């Protein structure tokens, strides 16, 4: 049975103060690891090799516009500052990773939602990471790009 007290924490390291800032409340966080490869074929034979394309790491997160988190992330975007994002298991044992760290992140777009009479507005931030490290429970640590 899953332990429903488990949650993922999303944090970033402020590049100026070096303090760890927790991004909360967060509606969604979606990292994407593109590990593209093109299979080579010839007239005589199929699947004779593979050409690997550069790896790409991107993310999208939606954050409620409550407190100062949206302002901090907007400031990082406007100043083009690099920062690290850490996803880690807070409690429990239901996630496949001990942690995922996206390093040298840059926000490429920010999209605030319209303010309405009900509910809190939110902002969606999209960006890229130049390096990622995942500490999995099954196989140990993995790194992108591969050193």
C-alpha positions as a Markdown table, in Angstrom:
| # | Residue | x | y | z |
|---|---|---|---|---|
| 1 | Unk | 0.0 | 0.0 | 0.0 |
| 2 | Unk | 1.4 | 3.5 | -0.8 |
| 3 | Unk | 2.2 | 5.8 | 2.1 |
| 4 | Unk | 0.2 | 8.9 | 1.3 |
| 5 | Unk | 2.3 | 11.0 | 3.6 |
| 6 | Unk | 5.0 | 11.0 | 0.9 |
| 7 | Unk | 5.4 | 14.1 | -1.1 |
| 8 | Unk | 8.0 | 15.6 | -3.4 |
| 9 | Unk | 9.7 | 18.8 | -2.4 |
| 10 | Unk | 10.9 | 21.2 | -5.1 |
| 11 | Unk | 13.6 | 23.6 | -4.0 |
| 12 | Unk | 16.2 | 25.8 | -5.6 |
| 13 | Unk | 19.4 | 27.4 | -4.5 |
| 14 | Unk | 19.3 | 31.2 | -4.6 |
| 15 | Unk | 22.5 | 32.2 | -6.6 |
| 16 | Unk | 23.0 | 35.3 | -4.5 |
| 17 | Unk | 22.4 | 34.3 | -0.9 |
| 18 | Unk | 23.2 | 30.6 | -1.5 |
| 19 | Unk | 20.1 | 29.8 | 0.6 |
| 20 | Unk | 17.8 | 26.9 | -0.2 |
| 21 | Unk | 14.3 | 28.2 | -1.2 |
| 22 | Unk | 11.4 | 25.8 | -1.1 |
| 23 | Unk | 8.9 | 26.3 | -4.0 |
| 24 | Unk | 5.5 | 26.0 | -2.4 |
| 25 | Unk | 2.7 | 25.7 | -3.0 |
| 26 | Unk | 3.4 | 24.0 | -6.3 |
| 27 | Unk | 0.6 | 22.6 | -8.5 |
| 28 | Unk | 2.8 | 20.7 | -10.9 |
| 29 | Unk | 6.4 | 20.0 | -11.9 |
| 30 | Unk | 7.2 | 18.2 | -15.1 |
| 31 | Unk | 10.9 | 17.4 | -16.0 |
| 32 | Unk | 11.6 | 16.1 | -19.5 |
| 33 | Unk | 14.7 | 14.2 | -20.4 |
| 34 | Unk | 15.2 | 14.0 | -24.2 |
| 35 | Unk | 17.7 | 11.2 | -25.0 |
| 36 | Unk | 17.3 | 11.2 | -28.7 |
| 37 | Unk | 19.0 | 8.7 | -31.1 |
| 38 | Unk | 18.6 | 8.1 | -34.8 |
| 39 | Unk | 18.9 | 4.5 | -36.0 |
| 40 | Unk | 21.0 | 4.1 | -39.1 |
| 41 | Unk | 19.8 | 1.9 | -42.0 |
| 42 | Unk | 21.3 | 1.0 | -45.4 |
| 43 | Unk | 20.0 | -0.6 | -48.5 |
| 44 | Unk | 21.6 | -3.9 | -47.6 |
| 45 | Unk | 20.6 | -4.0 | -43.9 |
| 46 | Unk | 18.5 | -2.3 | -41.3 |
| 47 | Unk | 19.6 | -1.2 | -37.8 |
| 48 | Unk | 23.3 | -1.1 | -38.6 |
| 49 | Unk | 24.0 | 1.6 | -36.0 |
| 50 | Unk | 22.9 | 4.6 | -34.1 |
| 51 | Unk | 23.7 | 8.3 | -34.1 |
| 52 | Unk | 23.1 | 9.9 | -30.7 |
| 53 | Unk | 21.8 | 13.5 | -30.7 |
| 54 | Unk | 22.7 | 15.9 | -27.8 |
| 55 | Unk | 20.7 | 15.2 | -24.7 |
| 56 | Unk | 18.3 | 17.9 | -23.6 |
| 57 | Unk | 16.7 | 18.5 | -20.2 |
| 58 | Unk | 13.7 | 20.8 | -19.8 |
| 59 | Unk | 11.1 | 21.4 | -17.2 |
| 60 | Unk | 7.8 | 23.1 | -16.6 |
| 61 | Unk | 6.3 | 24.1 | -13.2 |
| 62 | Unk | 3.1 | 25.8 | -12.1 |
| 63 | Unk | 3.2 | 27.7 | -8.9 |
| 64 | Unk | 0.5 | 29.4 | -7.0 |
| 65 | Unk | 1.0 | 33.2 | -6.8 |
| 66 | Unk | 0.9 | 33.1 | -3.0 |
| 67 | Unk | 3.9 | 34.5 | -1.0 |
| 68 | Unk | 7.1 | 35.5 | -2.8 |
| 69 | Unk | 8.0 | 32.4 | -4.8 |
| 70 | Unk | 6.6 | 33.6 | -8.1 |
| 71 | Unk | 8.4 | 36.9 | -7.6 |
| 72 | Unk | 11.7 | 35.2 | -6.9 |
| 73 | Unk | 11.3 | 32.9 | -9.9 |
| 74 | Unk | 10.3 | 35.9 | -12.1 |
| 75 | Unk | 13.4 | 37.8 | -10.8 |
| 76 | Unk | 15.6 | 34.8 | -11.8 |
| 77 | Unk | 14.0 | 34.8 | -15.2 |
| 78 | Unk | 14.4 | 38.5 | -15.8 |
| 79 | Unk | 18.1 | 38.6 | -14.6 |
| 80 | Unk | 18.8 | 35.4 | -16.6 |
| 81 | Unk | 20.3 | 33.9 | -13.5 |
| 82 | Unk | 21.2 | 30.2 | -13.3 |
| 83 | Unk | 19.9 | 28.2 | -10.4 |
| 84 | Unk | 19.6 | 24.6 | -9.3 |
| 85 | Unk | 16.3 | 22.7 | -8.7 |
| 86 | Unk | 16.2 | 19.7 | -6.4 |
| 87 | Unk | 13.3 | 17.2 | -6.3 |
| 88 | Unk | 13.6 | 15.0 | -3.3 |
| 89 | Unk | 11.5 | 12.6 | -1.4 |
| 90 | Unk | 10.4 | 14.2 | 1.9 |
| 91 | Unk | 9.0 | 11.1 | 3.7 |
| 92 | Unk | 8.0 | 7.6 | 2.9 |
| 93 | Unk | 9.3 | 5.2 | 0.3 |
| 94 | Unk | 6.9 | 5.5 | -2.7 |
| 95 | Unk | 9.0 | 7.4 | -5.2 |
| 96 | Unk | 11.6 | 5.7 | -7.5 |
| 97 | Unk | 14.3 | 8.3 | -6.7 |
| 98 | Unk | 16.1 | 9.5 | -3.6 |
| 99 | Unk | 16.6 | 12.8 | -5.4 |
| 100 | Unk | 16.8 | 14.5 | -8.9 |
| 101 | Unk | 18.9 | 17.6 | -9.2 |
| 102 | Unk | 18.7 | 19.9 | -12.2 |
| 103 | Unk | 21.7 | 22.1 | -12.2 |
| 104 | Unk | 22.4 | 25.4 | -14.0 |
| 105 | Unk | 18.7 | 25.9 | -14.8 |
| 106 | Unk | 17.6 | 28.9 | -16.9 |
| 107 | Unk | 13.9 | 30.0 | -17.1 |
| 108 | Unk | 13.0 | 30.4 | -20.8 |
| 109 | Unk | 9.4 | 31.5 | -20.4 |
| 110 | Unk | 7.0 | 32.7 | -17.6 |
| 111 | Unk | 3.3 | 32.7 | -18.1 |
| 112 | Unk | 1.0 | 34.1 | -15.3 |
| 113 | Unk | -2.6 | 33.1 | -15.2 |
| 114 | Unk | -5.4 | 35.7 | -15.2 |
| 115 | Unk | -6.6 | 36.8 | -11.8 |
| 116 | Unk | -10.1 | 35.7 | -11.0 |
| 117 | Unk | -12.6 | 36.3 | -8.2 |
| 118 | Unk | -12.2 | 32.8 | -6.9 |
| 119 | Unk | -9.0 | 30.9 | -6.3 |
| 120 | Unk | -5.4 | 32.0 | -6.3 |
| 121 | Unk | -3.7 | 33.0 | -9.6 |
| 122 | Unk | -0.8 | 30.8 | -10.7 |
| 123 | Unk | 2.2 | 31.2 | -12.9 |
| 124 | Unk | 3.8 | 28.6 | -15.2 |
| 125 | Unk | 7.6 | 28.7 | -15.6 |
| 126 | Unk | 9.4 | 26.7 | -18.3 |
| 127 | Unk | 13.1 | 26.3 | -18.6 |
| 128 | Unk | 16.1 | 24.2 | -19.4 |
| 129 | Unk | 18.8 | 22.6 | -17.3 |
| 130 | Unk | 22.4 | 22.2 | -18.5 |
| 131 | Unk | 23.0 | 19.2 | -16.2 |
| 132 | Unk | 21.0 | 16.7 | -14.2 |
| 133 | Unk | 21.8 | 14.0 | -11.7 |
| 134 | Unk | 19.3 | 11.4 | -10.5 |
| 135 | Unk | 19.9 | 9.2 | -7.5 |
| 136 | Unk | 17.7 | 6.2 | -8.1 |
| 137 | Unk | 16.7 | 3.6 | -5.6 |
| 138 | Unk | 17.3 | 0.7 | -7.9 |
| 139 | Unk | 20.5 | 1.5 | -9.9 |
| 140 | Unk | 22.3 | 4.2 | -8.0 |
| 141 | Unk | 23.2 | 7.6 | -9.5 |
| 142 | Unk | 22.8 | 8.6 | -13.2 |
| 143 | Unk | 24.0 | 11.8 | -14.8 |
| 144 | Unk | 23.0 | 13.9 | -17.9 |
| 145 | Unk | 25.0 | 14.9 | -19.8 |
| 146 | Unk | 27.0 | 11.8 | -19.4 |
| 147 | Unk | 30.5 | 12.8 | -18.2 |
